[in-house]
Amino acid sequence: MSLIAAGNAAGRGAGGGLVQLLTAPVAVACAAVAYLASALRLTAIRRTPAQPRTVRGRHTRLRSQIAE
């Protein structure tokens, strides 16, 4: 069994236990809050990449850009 398969099995079991423990409406509300948080984080991503910095009118080297 791979680690991913074990994670899927454990995650589904934990989800079922959470539904039994908190009741289904609370579990659905938790999922909705998680989706809302994800959407808010996605809106924080820049749409245009930052312009490369120049040093004294010259473009920076590729090695220094990769190092960032």
C-alpha positions as CSV (number, residue, x, y, z in Angstrom):
1,M,0.0,0.0,0.0
2,S,1.4,3.4,-1.0
3,L,1.5,6.4,1.2
4,I,-1.1,8.1,-1.0
5,A,-3.5,5.2,-0.7
6,A,-3.0,5.1,3.1
7,G,-3.7,8.8,3.3
8,N,-6.9,8.5,1.2
9,A,-8.1,5.6,3.4
10,A,-7.3,7.5,6.6
11,G,-8.8,10.7,5.4
12,R,-12.1,9.2,4.4
13,G,-12.3,7.4,7.8
14,A,-11.5,10.6,9.6
15,G,-14.1,12.4,7.6
16,G,-16.7,9.8,8.5
17,G,-15.8,10.1,12.1
18,L,-16.1,13.8,12.0
19,V,-19.6,13.7,10.5
20,Q,-20.6,11.2,13.2
21,L,-19.1,13.3,16.0
22,L,-20.2,16.8,14.9
23,T,-23.3,15.9,12.8
24,A,-23.6,16.4,9.1
25,P,-24.6,20.1,9.0
26,V,-21.6,21.2,11.1
27,A,-19.2,19.1,8.9
28,V,-20.7,20.7,5.8
29,A,-20.3,24.2,7.3
30,C,-16.6,23.3,8.1
31,A,-16.1,22.3,4.4
32,A,-17.7,25.5,3.3
33,V,-15.4,27.6,5.5
34,A,-12.4,25.7,4.1
35,Y,-13.5,26.4,0.5
36,L,-14.0,30.1,1.4
37,A,-10.5,30.3,2.9
38,S,-9.1,28.7,-0.3
39,A,-10.9,31.2,-2.5
40,L,-9.6,34.1,-0.5
41,R,-6.1,32.8,-0.8
42,L,-6.5,32.3,-4.5
43,T,-7.5,36.0,-4.9
44,A,-4.2,37.0,-3.2
45,I,-2.2,35.6,-6.1
46,R,-0.8,38.2,-8.4
47,R,-2.2,38.2,-11.9
48,T,0.9,39.7,-13.5
49,P,4.4,38.6,-12.7
50,A,6.8,41.1,-11.0
51,Q,9.2,42.9,-13.4
52,P,12.8,41.8,-13.0
53,R,15.0,44.2,-11.1
54,T,17.7,46.1,-12.9
55,V,21.1,47.0,-11.5
56,R,22.5,50.3,-12.8
57,G,20.5,50.0,-16.0
58,R,21.5,46.4,-16.7
59,H,19.2,43.4,-16.4
60,T,19.9,41.0,-13.7
61,R,21.5,37.7,-14.5
62,L,19.6,34.5,-14.8
63,R,21.5,32.9,-12.0
64,S,20.5,35.7,-9.5
65,Q,16.9,35.5,-10.7
66,I,16.8,31.7,-10.0
67,A,18.4,32.3,-6.6
68,E,15.5,34.5,-5.6
